[in-house]
Each structure stands twice: as C-alpha cells, then as structure tokens.
Amino acid sequence: MTTRNVHGQVLAACVAGFALVAPALAQAQEAATAREVRLAAPRATSEFSVEQALRTRRSLRSFAPTPLTLAEVSQLLWAAQGITGERGRRTAPSAGALYPLELYLVAGNVTGLPSGVYRYRPAEHGLVQVAAGDRRAEVAAACRQSWVAEAPASVAFTAVYARTAKKYGERSVRYVPIEVGAAAENLALQAVALGLGTTVVGAYDDARLAAALGSAADEQPLALLPVGRQ
C-alpha cells in the first residue's frame, strides 16, 4: 500500500470520526450557551427614595404565589453586588476591594427563567446555571424553615474567605461578615423599592445548604434572603 493510500485512509477515518463527534460537540456547546443568561441593564433612578425604603422595610416570611420577573431579579442582584465604577467597584463596600462574596439565585418561580440555581456574574451582569430544577424545597430543608420554599426565589450569599485573608489575614473573619451585611441590606432595600419583601436567614445547616446550591468547596454560606410579594 502506498503512502498516499495510507494518508487517504487516515484522513477518511478522521472525517468519519469528526462526523460522529460533531453533533455531540454542537449539543454540548448549545447546552452551555443555554445555561448562561444575560440580564437586562439595571435602572439607575426611581421615584422611590432611600428614606422611603428605610422607613418601610420589614422582614417578610410569608409570600404570595406570584412570580418574580427577570427584570426584578436583575435589579436585586445588581443592588447586592453590581458593578458601579472603574476597576470593578461594586454597590457594596469590600475590604481592599477583594470581593470575597459569591451570589446564587435559587429560582423556582421567575418569569422567563427555568427553575434552577444560578451563580451571579457581576462583571457580565448575568447568570450561569449551576444546577437545574427547583431546589427551593432542599434549601428550605437545610434551613429547617418550610416558609423559605414559598418564596418564588432566594438569593444565597457565600464567601471565599481566602480572597480577603491573603491581604488581611485573621482580620478577614471580621471583614467578610461586615461585607455580607452591607450587601444583604442593599438587596433588602432594593426589594422594598420594587414592592417586594425579604428577610435574612442565618439558621441553616451549612453542608446541606452548600449541597443544595452546588457551591464550591472553598465557599462558606453566610446568608440567605428569600424574596417575593406579600
């Protein structure tokens, strides 16, 4: 057999192999794209003042079965950790601008968004799905509070302490909780301005909540805010 024949057979085999693999690659690429959601740009002004939000904010633990809109989700996530300035500056203060927080949206009843768990990406102002399906019941079980599952969605805050510790060492155990408190209050006040309500949940089994979220091993769950209408 000539060298040309051998090369021809190899080329034919490669083409045939690619024909078999290409559809799978295309499907995988399509699935990856489907898991990414670009959120609408958040609004910068409204007729609802900060003073009004402060005066009317109350903890809400009972929710109507009305869905959230994707625009509301966009505004809530931006209020908590959105980009607002140069070099990635965000809505909430961060020691050394190191930003240890990660946000997860546990969506069960959001118009235009399939149920699932999504990680918020501040730089792109978008979501990437990390788990499919409605996991509100699992999150509520981790909290041992059934009412959590009634909210159309919850926002979970986790933290990678190492990001802050690399500069501040042991002080990170103080700085990170300060940061999550500021970000959570931003979200709570934004919820009020949107006609929504929420409260901060801190009672949960860390391991069970992390499993429900599908968060990384180096992330520590710090707070959960179920959000909805009264």
Secondary structure by P-SEA (a helix, b strand, c coil): ccaaaaaaaaaaaaaaaaaaaaaaaaaaaaaaaaabbbbccccccccccaaaaaacbbbbcccccccccaaaaaaaaaacccccccccccccccccccccbbbbbbccccccccbbbbbbbccccbbbbcccccaaaaaaaaacccccccccbbbbbbbcccccccccccccccaaaaaaaaaaaaaaaaaaaaccbbbbbccccaaaaaaaacccccccccbbbbbbcc
